[in-house]
Amino acid sequence: MIYIKWLALCVLDWLLLLLVQSAAPIIAAFTRAQPHDAGPYSWGWLWGTYDNPPRGDEGYVAKRAPFKGLIAGWQGYVNRVWWMIRNPLYGFARMSAIPHSQNTVQNLIGKDGISDKDGIPGWHFVRVYSLDSKKQVGFEFYGVFPYSTTRDVRIRLGWKILTDKFRGKRLRPSRQRLQPVRRI
């Protein structure tokens, strides 16, 4: 069932991506000024960013926005629209994320530590289970397959579970038994 849910979320994500350019000007017109570091933010529903205000993070406003340093007026409006186009569907990504808790466990099959950036080939398949509901709540297949000395093919299906961002949230993987996930 989780595989059908993932496929449905993929289709919904692709459809919503088509609407980002239409939704951004409308949502940006109804956003208000919010300070940085006041998160989590709740603006923009599926299209908004939950970790930054509508005008964008400080680096975007200062260095990358079409009108650098401006957060008000029509220039601020343009900056908010480009922020949403630059960071599409953050709210949707958060809504469809796997919940992590003390009662979440992972089962790893394959090689841990593979990386296209570090040139470590291999593959792994991870299943995430909730001990509360006794159901599988997520999965990830990740493979790095080199085809020359400098190039490789990277395949990722499912949720991003074994990324550097979440390394501290789990114990070392084992091929045989389930491992509890720890919070940082």
Buried (B, 14 or more C-beta within 10 A) or exposed (E): EBEEEBEEBEEBBEEBEEEBEEBBBEBBEEBEEBEEEEEEBEBBEBBBBBEBBBBBBEEBBEEBBEBEEBBEEEBBBBBBBBBBBBBBBBBBBBEBEBEBEEBBBBBBEBBBEBBBEEEBBBBBBBBBBBEEEEEBBBBBBBBBEEEEEEEBEEEEBBBEBBEEEBEEBBEEBEEEEBBEBEEE
